[in-house]
Amino acid sequence: MTRIINILLLFTIIMAGSCREPYWPELKDYEDLLVVDGLITDNPGPYEVKLSYSTTVQNPYLVPFKGATVTIVDNEGFSETLTETGEGVYTTDPAGIQGKVGQSYRVIITTPGGTTYASPFQEIKPPVGIADIYTEEQTIQTENDYYPLYGLQFYLDTEAAPQDTNYLTWRIYGDYKYRVDYLIRFVYDRRQLTVFPNPDSLYVCYGHEKITDIIAMKTDNLVEPRLSRLPLTFVNTETKKLSIRYSLLVKQLSLTQDAYHFYSDLAEMNTQEGALYNTQPFQVRGNVENLDDPDEIVLGYFLAAGMVEKRIFVDRPTNLPFRYGICELTERDYDAYRYIGLTSSTEWPLYVTTNSDGYRALPEQGCIDCRRMGGSIIKPDFWED
């Protein structure tokens, strides 16, 4: 939802060609607004509602909305008050409310100051199945004719839906296995250099990413109510994401027409630069409103949807060049080891490797500790080698 809010505030300074005049909108009226990001599906819970304040595009950061009372209510009168399990994160009990196809749900939010916000009831639509997710090796041209991007383009085919008109959006997550270039031989900590007992323990990590592109599609006016070769995301070889094994998890959500229009408008705003000069930016409001002041702008959406999910794994592509670079020991690394005793305690522990001749070197720590690249050494439960 941080990505969505940045899109809502996308009207930043964008410089175009000399023949076009950039648009300079006012942003101050879009700061410090309530942002709602909530979802209930026909899959088992727990479900989450995240509350925050909007910030500026120039300096985006998370400002949790804490201390609210958040309740999910269904159209049969059952309700559950969520627990704040993290700052601004409100969660149902695993044995609590359960979304069902055909039933409708709303969220009610009461702030510590007594202001009440609510969404309208929203029906969970029957999910549409995912037939296949697959990849193709592709080359994408960039502004630099001599430096194209190589990578894998992920596509999706849906199953044929029982009804002609279906409204869909997707939430997409990537996970990947990667390794660093050197094994740890020694560790320097508390001004002592000791042999590292498990040289390969920080050698392999698993990374995670949320794909923030917004896709919204509908199946009306098609010969058959199914989507084929829907582009999901492109993963390039500029990083180590595809270097060993990559996994894509796709959650396909079946929406109401109103929810579809919300995500379709967001997708339209998340467009290429030139489009901003063809149409004026517009305000995308969600489905949550202040019950006492409907004119108050509230961002985000509480979504009720039917959901199916599918995960695939792909190995390192064999026909594509990789350009993430390989760490190589240089004189600088050997010199850094010689002066390791001058490092600050805030840098410890420092990991040391050796070359084939046994000489010690202190490389960039991202070349020897895989966690420095944002990953975790803990293998995910779902991972398949």
N, C-alpha and C positions, 0 to 999 in steps of 0.2 A: 504493500500500500504506500510505502514511502515513494516508490517509483511512480505510482498513480498520482500522488500529490505533486510530485515534481512536474508531471505532465500537466496537471491542472494549472500549475504556475509556470507553464513553459514559456510564457511570453517574455523571455529574456532578451538581452541585446544580441541580435543575430546580424552579422554583417554579410551582405550579399554583394553581387557584382555591381559595378559602378552605375549600371543603368537601372538599378532597383533601389528604392528607398526603404530602409528597414523600419519595422514597426516598434514603437517604444511605449508599451502599456504601463499602467499603474499597477503595482503589485502590493502596496501596503494594505489594501482592503482584504487580502487573502492570507494574511498572517494571523496566527493565534486563533484559528478556527478549530472547532471540534472535528476530528477525523475518525470515522467508524470503519472498521474492517472486520466483518463478521460473516460466518458461514455455517449453515446447517445443511446436511445432506441426508440421503437415505442410507448412507453407510453408517456403521456403528460409531458412536462418539468415543471420546469426549470432543466437544466442539469449542471453538474459541471465538471471542469477540475482543478485538484490540482497539483501544481508545488512545488517541494522542492529540496533540495540537499541531497545526500546520506551521511550517517554517518557510524561509525564503529559498528560492532556487539557488541563489548565489551562495548561501551558507546552510545547506540542508543538514539537519540532525534530528534525532528522535527526542521528542518531549512527551513522555507518557502522561496520560490523563488518569490520575490515581484517585482512589477512594470513592468511585461511583458505585451505585447499585445497578447491576445489569441483570435483566430477566428475559428469558425466551419463553414465549407463550404460543400455544397452538390453538387452532380454531375450535377445539373441543373443550377448552378451558383448562387444560393441563399447563402448568408453568414450572420453571425451575430458575432459581436465583443462582447466578454463577459465582464462583469463588475467584478472588483476585490472586492468581498463582504467581504473578510477576508484576512488575510495575506497569500498569496499564493493560495487562493481559488477564482476561476474565475467562474462566474455563468451567464447563459443565462436569458433573460427576460421570465417570465411565458407566455407571449403572443408572444414570439419570435419563433425561428426555431423549427420545429416539426419533429421528426424522423418518417420515413415511411418505411414499409416493401418494399423491392425491390430497394430502393434508396441507394446511397452510400454517405459516409461522411468522411471528413478528418479534422484534426486540424492543424492550422498553429500558431506557437509561435514565437514572435519576442522579444528578450531580450532588456533591456534598452541600452545595448552596441551595438545593431544592428545585432546580430546574429539571423538567422532564422532557426527554426526547423519545420519539418512537418512530418505528417504520410501519407501513401498512402490512396487512397480512399478505403473504406471498406463497403460492402453491409450489410444492415440489413436483416437478414434471418427471415423467418416466425417462430414465437414462437411455441414451443411444450407445450401442456397443462400439468398441474399437476393433476393427478388423485386423489392422496391421500398422506397425511403425517400422520404418526402414530408412536406410541411408543411401546416398550417392556421393561419390567423390566429385568435388567441384572446384573450379578455379574462378575466383571473382576478381574482375578488374577493378583497380583503384584509380585515384587521381594520378598516381605514378604509374605510367605505362610499363615501367620496368620492374614493378614490385607488386604483382598480384597476390591475392590471398588464396591459400590452399586450405582445404578442409573438407569436412563432411556436412552435407545438408541432410537434415532429418525431415522425413515426410510422414504423414498419417493418412490412412484410409479409414473411414467409418463403416460400420455395418449399415445395411438398409434399415431405416426406421419404419415402424408400423404406420406412422402418420406422415403426411406430405410435408408439413411445415414444422421445423424444429429449429430452436435457437440454441447455439452452442458457444461456449468459450472454454479456454484451457488454462490450466496451471501446470507449469513445466519445471522440472528440477533435474539438475545434472549432478552426477557423482563420478569421481574418477580416481584411478590409482596411478601414482607416480613415484619416482625415486630420485634421490639426489645423486651426486657424482662421486662422493667419497665416503668411505667408512671411517668411523671415529676410532682412533687409536689411543688418544689420551684426552683427559679433561683437566682444565685449569680452573680451580675454584679455591677461594680462601687462601690465595697465594701459594697453592700447592698443585703440582702436576702429578697426576696419578694415572695408571693404566685404566682405560675404560673397559669394563668387564664384558659388555655386549656390543661389539663394534657395529653390528647391523641393526640395532634396536631403533635407531632414528633414521634408517636408510629408506624405508618405504612408508608412504602416507596415503591417506584417502582424503580427497577434497570434495567440497559440496558447493553448489551454486543454485540460486533461483533464477530462472530465465524470466526477465522482466518484460519482454515484449508482450503486447496485448493483442489477442486475436479474437474476433467475434464473427461468427458465420451463421447463415441460415440456409435451410434446404428447400425453400419454396422455389417454384419455377424450374425445377430440375426434372429430367426425365424419370429419375429414380431418386428417392430421398436419401442419398448417401453422398459423402464427400470423398474425393480421390485426390491423391498427391497434394494434400494441404501442407505447405511449407511451415514447419514448426520453428526451427532454429538452425543456425549455421555455426559450427564449432571449427575454428581454424587451427592451424598447426604452429601458431606463433607462441603458444604456451605448451606446457607439458600435459594438458588435459587429455590429449589423444595419444600420449606417448606409450602407454601400456594397455589400458582398458578404460572404456567410458561407458557409463550407464545413464539412460534417460528414462525418467519417470514422468508419465503424462496422466493428468487427471482431467477427464472430459466432463464438463458440467452442462446439463440441460437446463435452460433458463426459461423464465417467463418472457413475454414480449417486452415488457418494461425494462427488465434487467438486461435484455439483449441491447436495447437502445442505449442504455448507460455505457455498456462495454464497447459498443460500436462507436459511440461518440469519443470515448477515450482513445480507441484505436485510430480514429480519424485525426485526433490531435497529436498522436504519437507518429507523426508522418515526417517526410523528408523536408528539408529546410525550405525548398522553393515553394511548397504548398502554403507556407505562412504568408506569402505575399499574394496568393491568389484568393484566400478567404481570410476574413478577420477571425482572430481567436474568439472562442465562445466559452461561456461558463457551463461546466458539466456538474450538475447537482445530483446528489445521491437520493436515496429513498428514506432518509431519516430527517425528521424535522422537529423543531421546538414546538411543543403543543401549545404554548402560550404566545409564541411569536413565529409564525410560519415564514416570515420574511428573513429570518436569520439564516445565513448560509452555513450549511453543514456539508462536509465533504465525505466521500467514501460511500460504502454501500453495505447493507446487511442482506446477504444473499441466501435464498433457499433454493436448492437445486438437486436434481438427480445426478448421480456421479458414478462413473466407471473409471478404472485406472489400469494402466498397462506399463510394464517396464521392459526395456530391452538392454542388452549388453553388446558392445561392439569392440573388437580388438583394434590394435594399432593398424591404421591403413598402410598398406605396403607400397602403394604407388604414388605417395605424396611426399614432397620434401618437408622436413621439419626445420624450423628456424628459431627455436627457443634458445638456442645457444648451449654450449657445454662448458662447464667450469674447467679451467686448466690452471694447474699450479704454476705460478710465476715467481720471479725474484721477490716481488712485493710480498707474497705469502710466506716465503722463507724468512724475509726480514721481519715481518709481523711477528713470527714466532720468537725471533731473537729478542724482541722488545715486549713480549707478553707480560713481563713483570711490571710494566708501566701502565697497564690497563686499569681502568676504574672498576671498583667492585660492582657498579651498576651494570657492567657488561658481563659479569660472570653468571653461569659457567660458560667457558669458552672451549670449543672442541677442536682438537688437533688431529691431523692426519699425517701420513707418511707417504713418500713416493716409493718407487720400486727399489731404490737404494737405501731406504730406511731413513732418509732425511725428513725431519719434521717441518710441517708447514701449518700456518694458521690461515685457512682460506676464508672467504666470505662465508658467514655462518649459514646462509641460505643454500650453500653448496654442500653442506655436511649434515645439517639438521633439517629434515624435511618439514618440520612444524613451522619453520620460519617462512614457508611459502603458503601458510594459511591452512594447512591440512592437519589431520589427526592420525596418530599411529594406530588408533583403534579401528579395527576392521568392522564396517557396518554389518548388521545381522543379515541383511538381504544380499550381501555381496557374493557373486559367483565368479570364481577364477576359471 
